[in-house]
Amino acid sequence: VSKEGVVYRGQNYSYASLAILPWLALDSASLQRDGNGGYKPIAAVQRVSPLLELVRRDYPELYRDWSKGKVSFLRPGADSSDPGAYVQVQAGKVKRIRFAPRDYADQLRRLKYLLLGPGFRTAPSIESIDLSHGRSVFARIRPT
């Protein structure tokens, strides 16, 4: 799926370039046939792709971890009054990271700060981090 939400058959990509892409977990209702043997663009992806682009460009260590996981979302096009809208990343060290579908740069700064803290840096695994509630962050570290 392109950053514009266009579904296409990936051809002529090297294995190395495909291996670093996270999986996009979609609700089957998101995929609508276009009548020409393909699919209509998935508009919601346009709200999620800025997060992935920002992480790939500014937080390569996170992006490498995310390439082992998957990205999903619920109502990413909702306005800020919808507390149920989110983008979720399931990855390696942090099993689930939840973002509000806005202000990705601010949420990523808070995530990086949190991951550099001693309790998180030394944890073998982190169950979840939820950044979708404004300035409040909720985290669950898996006990050793």
Salt bridges, closest charged atoms under 4 A:
GLU53 OE2 - LYS3 NZ 3.97
ASP58 OD1 - ARG57 NE 3.00
ASP82 OD2 - ARG75 NE 2.84
ASP106 OD1 - ARG109 NH2 3.76
ASP106 OD2 - ARG110 NE 3.61
GLU127 OE2 - ARG96 NH1 3.47
GLU127 OE1 - ARG142 NH2 2.65
ASP130 OD2 - HIS133 NE2 3.23
